[in-house]
């Protein structure tokens, strides 16, 4: 009988409005059948160092059991403590216990209705993106992201979703798309374009930024989807810009995204790029895989090293 491969699983039991623990209990036996598993709980004392220690002793399979933020926490903990070279060839698995689980989309495999990426025998390289930003105090920070970064109304909506104020928290317990929609409507009601400098390989220009999504997947959140394909390991980012829009124009754009349509929408543009940068005179929300930060400048590109993921 072949030995099970060693793996470390980072569990976020409070994902999906604190229901992730119950979902994990349903699939845990099947995951343990596949791996010789060490379980680390997100938020427990010393959890990042436990991941780093496992990597230093030779473990190369790491699994995030939670939402997209748990994937984000895992890759940043290893990168910060073991260095960028530690990411090369590392197997990044996932058990989708979160609200949207965009890292898993399109979903190919499930366990008891839970999306999973756990196949060590069938993997392909996957890019990890990087955000290097300056916060409002002038301090520089660096964070990796696996799914998407956003500025503008999407980042504001994510902040509202994460806060979980009524009725978002209540809706999120049984209707995730409804909670996402309410958060988006709240952000739209408060929207005003932010004047920023956008730097791309074509040059620098001033933009009235309504929304910018920078993606390693077409899937934005819930049922929202862009129509520009981006391959997981192609060395490029997909950028989607909404420029100088009114609230009504933004609302129509997000309705189109619900049908997977974006290209050709007035005041929008999409392109593939290895890097871009945004700078503003006032602080803005920066969302990375659902995690929120404040910044006055951000440069987005790709880590040279790539992990391996299953479909």
Buried (B, 14 or more C-beta within 10 A) or exposed (E): EEEEBBBBBBBBBBBBBEBBBEBBEEBBEBBBEBBEBBBBBBEEEEBBEBBBBBBEEEBBBBBBBBBBBBBBBBBBBBBBBBEBEBBEEBBBBBBBBBBBBBBBBEBEEEBEEBBBBBBBEEBEBBBBBBBBBBBEEEEEEEBBBBBBBBBBBBBBBBBBBBEBEEEBBBBBEEEBBBBBBBBBBBBBEEBEBBEBBBBBEEEEEEBBBBBBBBBBBBBBBBBBBBBBEBBBBBEBBBBBBBBEBBBEBBBBBBEBBBEEBBEEBEBBEBBBBEBBBBBBEEBBBBBBBBBBBEBBBBBBBBBEBBBBBBE
